[in-house]
Amino acid sequence: MFDTVAVVGATGAVGRIMLELLEERRFQANTVRLLASARSAGESVPFGGGELTIEELTHESFDGVDLVLSSTPDDVAAEFLPSAVTAGATVIDESGYWRMSPEVALVVPEINPQVALEAKGIIASPNCSTTQMVVALKPLHDASPLTRVVVSTYQATSGAGVQGTEDLLEGTRAELNGEAFEYQAFSHPIAFNAIPQIGSVKEAGYTSEELKMVYETRKILGIGDLPVNATCVRIPVANCHSEAITVETERPIAPEEAAELFAAFPGITVVDDTAAGRYPLPSMCSGKDDVFIGRIRRDLSHPNGLSFWCVSDNLRKGAATNAVQIAELLGGHRGK
């Protein structure tokens, strides 16, 4: 159990869900504090049958705090989270700033809980698209080591924050009415469109989002040279990321075996009956914490290949739920 927990970025899309989860899951803490930018300071937020007042985030905000849940832009995480560590807090960070630092643990509790328990200071939570994929990869890798991963993502606009969803809704409305609309979160119209670029352009024509999936997957699974190839696409869906994943393993894993492995793994729900039109859809997975898998089938192009479809709520398991699960893991360990 923790004495004082601070939620940083409490007014953002992920921060709001973190707060909801702390309440829903009856997280054990004596005090919960909310920290955000100066423009949000003073606002009241319902919590635990009462209300919490948002405080302005400063370097002195962490005095007396022993756990920080943070969801902010990278620059804010870089500036303020070291102050939390200096004040003695354990930090669970949703930003991308610290994930690939060698000294920082990158954690998905279903996969590498011991890394979190051994960590000091900042614990990073992965990119949302990485999180759902590694949950799906882990049971396969345990059965037969992975030798290659190819993934194409179909990512919801909520992954671009509150403004991303606003762009989808208002841009679609404008398109239907034949009106002009100035997009804020996206460089191209997202209404009735697909944008094959998420993040900035990096080496060899890949984007920052795609390379996150490569490097974060290797770090979480502990396979430093795992071949991973990713293509990330933004689509006009409000919430839940979808992924088409093909893996190659040292020995063949039949679809029937894969379905059993997935079903037995914590945090995975299998929905797999293509003939009956049953497979995971963003509309059915939104607001849920599991990773949903279907369309499990052999890869016809490779004897040791397996393909499947994977959907998960990017704001929950992809972000807020994963962070709260890490906090629960740490809290349970403190109680022993």
Disulfide bonds with the S-S distance in Angstrom:
none
